[in-house]
Amino acid sequence: MTAHVNSYYAATAHKQDARPALAGSMSADVCVVGAGFTGINAALELAERGVSVVVVEAVRVGFGASGRNGGQIVNGYSRDLDVISARYGETAGRLIGSLANEGGDIIRARAQKYGIQCDLREGMLITALTHKQMRGLEHHVKTWKGFGFEQFELLDKAGLAPHVVTERYVGGLLDKRGGHIHPLNLVQGEAAAFESLGGRIFENSPVVSVDMDNAVVKTASGEVRAKTVLMCGNAYLHGVLPNLENRVMPVSTQVLATEPLGAEAERLLPSNVCVEDANYVLDYFRRTADGRLLYGGGIVYGGTDPVSIKAKVLPLILKTFPSLKDARIDFTWSGNFALTLTRFPQIGRLAPKVYFSHGDSGHGVTTTHLLARLLAESVTGDDARFGVFAGLPYFPFPGGKLLRVPLTVAGSWWYRARDVLGV
């Protein structure tokens, strides 16, 4: 039986026994494919509405990005609200912008309602390495104020000291409605909440086919006959629906966790907020509940792993925190997220009975929770918010599957050069 990757999260997760694989034929109102944040939360939203739901998962609950990410509650999307309005029009932009905090709000409500112990902490800091990036953060505050959001505090270099102790940054932006969590414990707690309402989850049950016309999901040893199917596999569908998978590109990101640092962790991150910088390819880090530094950075387009995760990420840690040069690294791991060409998530219908949601493009902790709710709303008859997202144009990666990686890498070099040069 396949288990989670050897990450800090898997090592410290609350014990949750493996669920059985799907065997035989069963029926439900809805079958959800994928037991990550999107699938589990869509299932939970539907179960709360009295809908019968079966979830099938290829490995374990939270096996993919939902159980491996940086654990940061980052509000908004991978493009700022003014860019979204300019791209999709004022009407769509206002609706999408108005939902920018809803994903984080859902996480907090879930944790409180169901007593999910996921090390929830408040506060998220975006740091600027250049004065140009600082001007970008000032523009971000102005843009969000135009949508009625007043949760930010701009900080100069001295103002960073109560939050992060390093010489690397010139200033930053504190989002008081951001935060951080143990993501695997969160998704497992949400799964348990779903099961408490009568929902059924089958693990180690990779899907081999989906009958789009009749809403039948088949695995090697069973099938679910449903009225509606939700495809929520994101970057981990692996050949089930090639036309859906070709809409996104898997991208791997790498993470390290140090040994417990004791007082040094509190010295470096005194207020226990999580941090990400404002680079195009960004670093992100935070304290864990047991006093480690969890640090991520670097990406590999196409979803492959670097030869050495430690060699890729440790130099980033030491640029930010030189005092950790002798700290032991206890965990290294990698995981894939799904990137769209527009860097904006995609949600919609593949057929009248088959929905999908994917491509959160690095903001998945919050947007998955939001889009899961929109899926549930649509399934139960309310298309108002779902329809706005579903109506956004889709653009394929240029060059198709063969050339999408080299072309994206070439484009990223331009933005990385701008970060380095501060232009």
C-alpha positions as CSV (number, residue, x, y, z in Angstrom):
1,M,0.0,0.0,0.0
2,T,1.4,3.3,-1.1
3,A,2.1,5.9,1.7
4,H,2.9,9.6,2.0
5,V,6.3,10.9,0.9
6,N,8.8,11.3,3.8
7,S,8.1,14.9,4.7
8,Y,8.0,16.8,8.0
9,Y,4.2,16.8,7.6
10,A,3.9,13.0,7.2
11,A,6.2,12.5,10.2
12,T,4.2,14.8,12.5
13,A,0.6,14.2,11.2
14,H,-2.1,13.0,13.5
15,K,-2.5,9.2,13.0
16,Q,-5.2,8.4,10.5
17,D,-5.6,4.7,9.5
18,A,-5.6,3.9,5.8
19,R,-9.0,3.6,4.2
20,P,-9.9,0.6,2.1
21,A,-9.6,0.5,-1.7
22,L,-12.7,0.7,-3.8
23,A,-14.1,-2.7,-4.5
24,G,-17.2,-3.6,-6.5
25,S,-19.9,-1.2,-7.7
26,M,-21.7,1.5,-5.7
27,S,-23.7,4.6,-6.3
28,A,-23.8,8.1,-5.0
29,D,-25.2,11.5,-6.0
30,V,-21.6,12.7,-6.6
31,C,-18.3,11.0,-7.1
32,V,-15.2,13.1,-6.4
33,V,-11.9,12.1,-7.9
34,G,-9.0,13.3,-5.7
35,A,-8.7,13.6,-2.0
36,G,-6.8,16.9,-1.7
37,F,-8.0,20.2,-0.5
38,T,-10.3,20.7,-3.6
39,G,-11.9,17.3,-3.6
40,I,-12.3,16.9,0.1
41,N,-13.7,20.3,0.6
42,A,-16.1,20.0,-2.3
43,A,-17.2,16.7,-0.8
44,L,-17.6,18.3,2.7
45,E,-19.6,21.2,1.3
46,L,-21.9,18.8,-0.5
47,A,-22.3,16.5,2.5
48,E,-23.2,19.5,4.6
49,R,-26.0,20.1,2.1
50,G,-27.3,16.6,2.4
51,V,-25.8,15.2,-0.8
52,S,-24.4,11.7,-0.9
53,V,-20.7,11.7,-2.0
54,V,-18.0,9.1,-2.6
55,V,-14.4,10.2,-2.9
56,V,-11.8,8.1,-4.7
57,E,-8.1,8.8,-4.2
58,A,-5.1,7.2,-6.0
59,V,-2.9,7.1,-2.9
60,R,-3.8,8.7,0.5
61,V,-5.8,11.8,1.6
62,G,-3.5,14.7,1.1
63,F,-0.9,12.8,-0.8
64,G,-0.3,15.5,-3.4
65,A,0.3,19.2,-3.1
66,S,-2.4,19.5,-0.3
67,G,-0.2,17.5,2.1
68,R,3.2,18.8,1.0
69,N,3.0,22.6,0.5
70,G,4.5,25.4,2.5
71,G,1.4,25.6,4.7
72,Q,0.8,29.3,4.1
73,I,-2.6,31.0,4.0
74,V,-1.9,33.5,1.2
75,N,-5.0,35.5,0.3
76,G,-5.8,36.3,-3.3
77,Y,-4.5,34.7,-6.5
78,S,-1.3,34.4,-8.4
79,R,-2.2,37.6,-10.3
80,D,-3.2,40.8,-8.4
81,L,-6.8,42.1,-8.4
82,D,-6.2,45.0,-10.8
83,V,-4.5,42.6,-13.4
84,I,-7.5,40.3,-13.1
85,S,-9.9,43.2,-13.7
86,A,-8.0,44.4,-16.7
87,R,-7.8,41.0,-18.2
88,Y,-11.3,39.7,-17.7
89,G,-13.4,42.9,-17.4
90,E,-14.7,45.0,-14.6
91,T,-17.7,42.8,-13.8
92,A,-15.8,39.6,-13.5
93,G,-12.9,41.4,-11.8
94,R,-15.1,42.8,-9.0
95,L,-16.7,39.5,-8.2
96,I,-13.4,37.6,-8.3
97,G,-11.8,40.3,-6.2
98,S,-14.5,40.3,-3.6
99,L,-13.7,36.6,-3.0
100,A,-10.0,37.1,-2.4
101,N,-10.2,36.4,1.4
102,E,-12.9,33.7,1.3
103,G,-10.6,30.7,1.0
104,G,-8.7,31.7,4.2
105,D,-12.0,32.4,6.0
106,I,-13.2,28.9,5.0
107,I,-10.1,27.3,6.5
108,R,-10.6,29.1,9.8
109,A,-14.3,28.2,9.9
110,R,-13.6,24.6,9.2
111,A,-10.9,24.4,11.9
112,Q,-13.3,25.9,14.5
113,K,-16.4,24.0,13.5
114,Y,-14.9,20.6,13.4
115,G,-12.1,21.1,16.0
116,I,-9.3,20.5,13.5
117,Q,-5.9,20.7,15.2
118,C,-3.7,22.0,12.4
119,D,-1.3,24.5,14.2
120,L,-3.2,27.5,12.8
121,R,-1.3,30.7,13.3
122,E,-2.2,34.2,12.2
123,G,-0.2,36.6,10.1
124,M,1.6,36.5,6.7
125,L,4.4,38.7,5.6
126,I,5.5,39.5,2.0
127,T,9.1,40.9,1.9
128,A,10.7,43.1,-0.7
129,L,14.4,42.6,-1.7
130,T,14.5,45.8,-3.7
131,H,12.9,49.2,-3.7
132,K,11.1,48.4,-6.9
133,Q,9.4,45.4,-5.2
134,M,8.5,47.7,-2.3
135,R,6.7,50.0,-4.7
136,G,4.9,46.9,-6.0
137,L,3.7,46.1,-2.4
138,E,2.5,49.7,-2.0
139,H,0.5,49.3,-5.2
140,H,-0.9,46.0,-3.9
141,V,-2.2,47.8,-0.8
142,K,-3.8,50.5,-2.9
143,T,-5.4,48.0,-5.2
144,W,-6.9,45.9,-2.4
145,K,-8.2,49.0,-0.7
146,G,-10.2,49.7,-3.9
147,F,-12.0,46.4,-3.1
148,G,-12.7,47.3,0.5
149,F,-9.9,45.3,2.1
150,E,-8.0,47.0,4.9
151,Q,-5.9,44.1,6.3
152,F,-2.5,45.3,5.4
153,E,0.4,47.1,7.1
154,L,3.4,48.4,5.1
155,L,6.7,48.0,6.9
156,D,10.0,49.6,6.3
157,K,13.3,47.8,7.1
158,A,13.2,48.6,10.8
159,G,9.5,47.6,10.9
160,L,10.4,44.1,9.8
161,A,12.5,43.4,13.0
162,P,9.5,42.3,15.1
163,H,8.7,39.7,12.5
164,V,11.8,38.5,10.7
165,V,15.4,39.1,11.6
166,T,17.6,39.2,8.5
167,E,19.5,41.8,6.5
168,R,18.1,40.6,3.2
169,Y,15.0,42.7,2.8
170,V,14.3,46.5,2.5
171,G,10.7,46.3,3.7
172,G,7.6,44.3,3.5
173,L,3.8,44.0,3.8
174,L,2.0,42.3,6.7
175,D,-1.3,40.7,5.8
176,K,-3.1,40.3,9.1
177,R,-5.7,38.0,7.5
178,G,-3.0,35.6,6.2
179,G,-1.5,32.8,8.3
180,H,-0.1,29.3,8.3
181,I,-1.1,25.8,9.1
182,H,0.0,22.1,9.1
183,P,-1.6,21.3,5.7
184,L,-1.7,17.6,6.0
185,N,-3.4,17.7,9.4
186,L,-5.9,20.2,7.9
187,V,-6.9,18.1,5.0
188,Q,-7.0,15.0,7.1
189,G,-9.2,16.8,9.6
190,E,-11.5,18.0,6.8
191,A,-11.7,14.4,5.5
192,A,-12.7,13.2,9.0
193,A,-15.4,15.9,9.1
194,F,-16.7,14.7,5.7
195,E,-16.9,11.1,7.0
196,S,-18.6,12.2,10.2
197,L,-21.5,13.4,7.9
198,G,-21.7,10.0,6.2
199,G,-19.3,10.5,3.4
200,R,-17.2,7.7,2.0
201,I,-13.5,7.8,1.0
202,F,-11.6,5.1,-0.8
203,E,-7.8,5.3,-0.9
204,N,-5.2,3.5,-3.0
205,S,-7.8,3.5,-5.8
206,P,-6.4,5.2,-8.9
207,V,-9.0,6.0,-11.5
208,V,-8.6,4.2,-14.8
209,S,-11.5,5.7,-16.7
210,V,-14.4,8.2,-16.5
211,D,-17.6,7.7,-18.6
212,M,-18.3,11.3,-19.3
213,D,-21.9,10.7,-20.6
214,N,-23.0,8.5,-17.7
215,A,-20.9,9.8,-14.8
216,V,-19.3,6.4,-14.0
217,V,-15.9,6.4,-12.4
218,K,-13.9,3.2,-12.7
219,T,-10.9,1.9,-10.8
220,A,-9.0,-1.3,-11.2
221,S,-11.3,-3.1,-8.7
222,G,-14.5,-1.1,-8.6
223,E,-16.7,1.6,-10.0
224,V,-18.9,4.5,-8.7
225,R,-22.1,5.3,-10.6
226,A,-23.1,8.9,-9.9
227,K,-25.2,11.7,-11.1
228,T,-22.3,14.1,-11.2
229,V,-18.5,13.7,-11.2
230,L,-16.0,16.2,-9.9
231,M,-12.4,15.9,-11.2
232,C,-10.1,17.3,-8.6
233,G,-6.8,15.6,-9.3
234,N,-4.9,18.8,-10.2
235,A,-1.3,17.8,-11.0
236,Y,-1.7,14.2,-10.1
237,L,-4.3,12.8,-12.6
238,H,-1.6,10.8,-14.5
239,G,-3.3,9.9,-17.8
240,V,-6.9,9.7,-16.8
241,L,-8.2,12.6,-18.9
242,P,-5.4,13.8,-21.2
243,N,-7.4,16.7,-22.6
244,L,-7.9,18.0,-19.0
245,E,-4.2,17.4,-18.0
246,N,-2.9,19.3,-21.1
247,R,-4.5,22.4,-19.8
248,V,-1.9,22.7,-17.0
249,M,1.8,22.0,-16.5
250,P,3.1,20.3,-13.4
251,V,5.7,22.3,-11.5
252,S,7.7,20.9,-8.6
253,T,8.7,22.9,-5.6
254,Q,11.2,21.9,-3.0
255,V,11.1,22.2,0.8
256,L,13.5,21.6,3.7
257,A,12.8,21.4,7.4
258,T,15.6,21.9,9.9
259,E,16.1,20.3,13.2
260,P,14.2,21.9,16.1
261,L,16.0,25.2,16.7
262,G,14.7,26.2,20.1
263,A,15.2,29.9,20.9
264,E,16.9,30.5,17.6
265,A,13.7,29.9,15.7
266,E,11.9,32.5,17.9
267,R,14.8,34.9,17.5
268,L,14.7,34.7,13.7
269,L,10.8,34.8,13.4
270,P,9.7,36.5,16.6
271,S,6.0,37.1,15.8
272,N,5.6,33.6,14.2
273,V,4.2,34.9,11.0
274,C,4.9,33.1,7.7
275,V,7.0,34.8,5.1
276,E,7.4,34.8,1.3
277,D,9.5,37.2,-0.7
278,A,8.3,39.2,-3.7
279,N,10.6,37.6,-6.3
280,Y,9.1,35.9,-9.4
281,V,10.5,32.6,-8.2
282,L,10.1,33.2,-4.5
283,D,11.4,31.8,-1.2
284,Y,8.8,31.0,1.5
285,F,9.4,30.0,5.1
286,R,7.9,29.8,8.6
287,R,8.3,28.3,12.0
288,T,6.7,24.9,12.7
289,A,4.9,24.1,15.9
290,D,7.9,22.3,17.2
291,G,10.3,25.1,16.5
292,R,11.9,24.1,13.2
293,L,12.4,26.4,10.2
294,L,10.4,25.1,7.2
295,Y,11.9,26.7,4.1
296,G,10.9,26.3,0.4
297,G,12.2,27.7,-2.8
298,G,13.1,27.0,-6.4
299,I,10.9,25.3,-8.9
300,V,11.3,22.8,-11.7
301,Y,9.0,23.2,-14.7
302,G,7.6,19.9,-15.8
303,G,7.3,18.4,-12.3
304,T,10.7,16.6,-12.0
305,D,12.9,16.7,-9.0
306,P,16.3,18.2,-8.8
307,V,19.3,15.9,-8.3
308,S,19.6,17.2,-4.7
309,I,16.8,19.1,-2.9
310,K,19.2,20.0,-0.2
311,A,21.7,21.4,-2.6
312,K,19.0,23.5,-4.3
313,V,17.3,25.0,-1.2
314,L,20.0,25.2,1.5
315,P,21.9,28.1,-0.2
316,L,18.6,30.0,-0.2
317,I,18.2,29.5,3.6
318,L,21.8,30.7,4.2
319,K,21.2,33.8,2.2
320,T,18.4,34.7,4.5
321,F,19.6,33.3,7.8
322,P,23.5,32.8,7.7
323,S,23.3,31.9,11.4
324,L,21.9,28.5,10.4
325,K,25.0,27.3,8.6
326,D,25.5,24.5,11.1
327,A,21.8,23.5,11.5
328,R,20.9,19.9,10.7
329,I,18.4,19.3,7.9
330,D,16.0,16.6,9.1
331,F,13.6,16.5,6.1
332,T,13.7,17.3,2.4
333,W,10.8,16.7,0.0
334,S,9.3,17.9,-3.2
335,G,5.8,18.0,-4.7
336,N,4.0,19.2,-7.8
337,F,1.4,22.0,-8.2
338,A,-0.5,22.7,-11.5
339,L,0.4,25.8,-13.4
340,T,-1.9,27.4,-16.0
341,L,-0.6,29.7,-18.7
342,T,-2.6,32.6,-17.2
343,R,-1.5,31.8,-13.7
344,F,-5.1,31.8,-12.8
345,P,-7.1,28.7,-11.7
346,Q,-9.5,27.0,-14.0
347,I,-12.9,25.6,-13.1
348,G,-15.7,24.4,-15.3
349,R,-17.5,21.5,-16.9
350,L,-16.0,18.9,-19.2
351,A,-19.5,17.5,-19.9
352,P,-23.0,18.2,-18.5
353,K,-22.3,15.7,-15.7
354,V,-18.6,16.2,-15.2
355,Y,-17.0,19.2,-13.5
356,F,-13.3,20.0,-12.9
357,S,-11.1,22.4,-10.9
358,H,-7.4,22.7,-11.2
359,G,-4.4,25.1,-11.9
360,D,-4.2,27.1,-8.6
361,S,-0.7,28.1,-9.8
362,G,1.0,28.3,-6.4
363,H,-1.9,29.7,-4.3
364,G,-3.7,26.4,-3.7
365,V,-4.1,26.4,0.0
366,T,-6.7,29.2,-0.2
367,T,-8.1,29.0,-3.7
368,T,-8.8,25.3,-3.4
369,H,-11.1,26.0,-0.5
370,L,-12.9,28.8,-2.4
371,L,-13.3,26.8,-5.6
372,A,-14.5,23.7,-3.8
373,R,-17.3,25.8,-2.4
374,L,-18.2,27.1,-5.9
375,L,-18.3,23.6,-7.2
376,A,-20.7,22.6,-4.5
377,E,-22.8,25.6,-5.2
378,S,-23.1,24.7,-8.8
379,V,-23.9,21.0,-8.2
380,T,-26.7,22.1,-5.9
381,G,-28.2,24.5,-8.4
382,D,-26.5,27.9,-7.8
383,D,-24.3,28.8,-10.8
384,A,-23.9,32.5,-10.0
385,R,-20.3,32.5,-8.7
386,F,-19.2,29.3,-10.4
387,G,-20.3,30.7,-13.7
388,V,-18.1,33.8,-13.5
389,F,-15.0,31.6,-13.0
390,A,-16.1,29.0,-15.5
391,G,-16.7,31.7,-18.2
392,L,-13.1,32.9,-18.1
393,P,-11.1,32.2,-21.3
394,Y,-8.7,29.2,-21.5
395,F,-5.4,29.5,-23.3
396,P,-3.2,26.4,-23.9
397,F,0.6,26.5,-23.3
398,P,2.4,27.4,-26.6
399,G,4.3,24.6,-28.1
400,G,2.1,21.9,-26.7
401,K,3.3,19.2,-24.3
402,L,6.7,18.9,-26.1
403,L,7.7,22.6,-25.9
404,R,5.8,24.0,-23.0
405,V,8.6,23.4,-20.5
406,P,11.5,25.0,-22.5
407,L,9.4,27.9,-23.5
408,T,8.2,28.5,-20.0
409,V,11.8,28.2,-18.7
410,A,13.0,30.8,-21.2
411,G,10.3,33.2,-20.1
412,S,11.1,32.7,-16.5
413,W,14.8,33.7,-17.1
414,W,13.5,37.1,-18.1
415,Y,11.7,37.6,-14.9
416,R,14.5,36.2,-12.8
417,A,16.9,38.6,-14.4
418,R,14.6,41.5,-13.5
419,D,14.5,40.3,-9.9
420,V,18.3,40.2,-9.7
421,L,18.8,43.5,-11.4
422,G,15.9,45.2,-9.5
423,V,14.3,46.5,-12.7
